[in-house]
Amino acid sequence: MMAQHANLFQQLLLARRFKHEIDLALELDPRDCQGLRDLMEFYLLAPGIAGGDAEKARATAARIARVDAVEGFAAQARLAEVAGDTARMEAMLHRAVDAGPSNYRARVALAGFAVAHGNLDEARRSAEAAVEIDGTRVDAYAVLARVHAMRGEMAQLEARLVAAERQVPDDLTPYYRAADALISEGREWDWAEQYLRRYLAAEPEGNAPTLAEARRKLEQILEKRKRSMRAQRFYQVANRPDR
């Protein structure tokens, strides 16, 4: 994560450090899927000079499949995503769910893909199934928050956010996702502002949107509100009876 926001020199140092640690981890447990996923991501994202290698990424995905079929299909979906092959990515995500119907990560991955591509019914079904599997994890709630916001279902959104915060009080990502979706849809600016302010009240988890990202979203709302107020004042002045 640090390398993604670092300059080239720092990236090289961090890449070497990461590779050293992940190699040690996989020596301790060669069948650890988290370690293998991280290694595959390294090969996919690191520049060639730091050890990135698409062929090694594919080999690691095959290695994951030999350990766990569900994770193997998820790895293939990730390779397809990087290659820009949306159809194959979707197919692999469905195969992951078919191979492991009770696998939380597989359900959430399919839900995330569906909401990103506008299939809100599929996204809702998959995310609700994930909540049934494990209601103490935040990712499915974040997808459902996006779905409700995109549909303008404010009562359902409020209930979902309350449930998410009750179950996962230390991760407020659903509030950010709801606000982001409302902004994208151009609706309920007051609600979006409220959700962003709630998100900014706590330190985000490691993989969650940063506070800086949330502040930029909030500034976007405040700037839009200022423009709207200026336009309203201009209209009022232009239509005064004495003009």
Beta strands, then each sheet from edge to edge (+ up, - down):
end
